[in-house]
Amino acid sequence: MLRTNKLNFKKDAKYDCEIENLDVVDITLKFSQSLQYATISQKDYFEINKTPFHNFLNYLELTFPLVHSKLKKEVINDYSLFYTWEGKGKDTNVLLMGHYDVVPVEGSTEGEWIYKPFEGTVSDGFIWGRGAIDDKAGVISTLYAVECLLKKGFEPDDTIYLAFGHDEEIGGREGACQISQMLKEKNIKIDYVLDEGGAIVSGFNKFIEKPLATVGVAEKGYISIELTSESSGGHSSMPTKNSSIGMLSRAIVNLENKQCTPTLNWVTKLFFESLIPYISYSYKIVLSNLWLFWPLLAYYVSSPLIKAMIRTTTAVTMVEAGVKDNILPTIDKAVVNFRIVPGNTAEGVLKHSRKIVKNTSIKVEKYGQSWDPSKISSLDNEGYAILTKTINQLFPGVPVIPNLVLGATDSRHFLSVSENIYRFRPLVISLEDMKRVHGINERIPIVDLVKMVQFYVLFIKNVNRIK
Ligand SMILES: [Zn+2]
């Protein structure tokens, strides 16, 4: 109870601020156009149709003329963009980033889209289309905000960089990774970075109903593991005891049953403790005494979201087995994807998988790229303070909660040039609507898009006022 009372204080402040009056029709129109370019990232980089990418870059130049005449623009690997808005004071620099490539629309789901995914239809107060949330809203609202400020003759004290990648959805190796490499070569260190990865989420968990502004201060690591099962094969009329598919299936089930142990990592602890001022007293007692109640929380919590925050997740994503109903296959494969919590490592997950599978006839190998969980960005930093202030100004009463990003963002490529990376889009979204991201009927409410532009205007102003 002592701990409960000690941790129970609210940190949000109230600010007066003028919110930008913006031309809603103009923003809607320009954003709708941006969704009409099918900038689709395919798994194989060389299979990507680059024409829409090329056209999208032309559209940006026409739509944001001041950004293109006043800021220095560098094009990396033909399609990724890096802008420099030189500050007068030059003592701090900030990077605002995003990506304009989108995931493909699965052929089988095309008919389920109410409006075609690459038409940018405006209807019922929404703008519909692939990329409406992930992440053209981030790119266009940032550029729109900078264009607005330039129109008013605003000159920043601090240097503002903008970076927009063209291959985030397939790992960002050709875009964000190269931009970061360029910064390293130029010896440029970034004071703080703002990327996608968090949002204002409602229906987050059973502890709290009100929306939370979740700011990603770290993100999970990633590894996929390929299981290869081999047997002598033959005709299905005379099967051997251990079929290749049977062995592979047992290995998959074992990996699902014996997952990595949940860990109370520093970010998740911080997340739970930050909720304390806003929840009922019984939950307050639980969350302020995680040292005591942690095992309860770890083992009895049912939400997949909370589960993913406290453990390295195991997801079987691909299986390739058999060719004909009367042939015993000789070789079968499965791929299992793990998202790694801080405290675990990619190497550790590979070892864990080998130990669990045990069966010597099944090969367990790393599949594709892997990386460890990110460093955790400090909350005791000007960047975090400015971000919190801007959220408080635009979304009064919404608690700002540090969080672990469960997916991967392009910002991880900048870990070598910045200590302070924050992942947040000023977008109000329910867990239900989140399924539309990478799913069907992706859309953004017009009011929310306008608020995003207001947010970046305010954020850039705040960056330049706080010293
Ligand atoms: Zn994204």
Residues whose N, C-alpha, C, O or C-beta is under 5 A from the ligand:
A	BS01	ZN	D134 D135
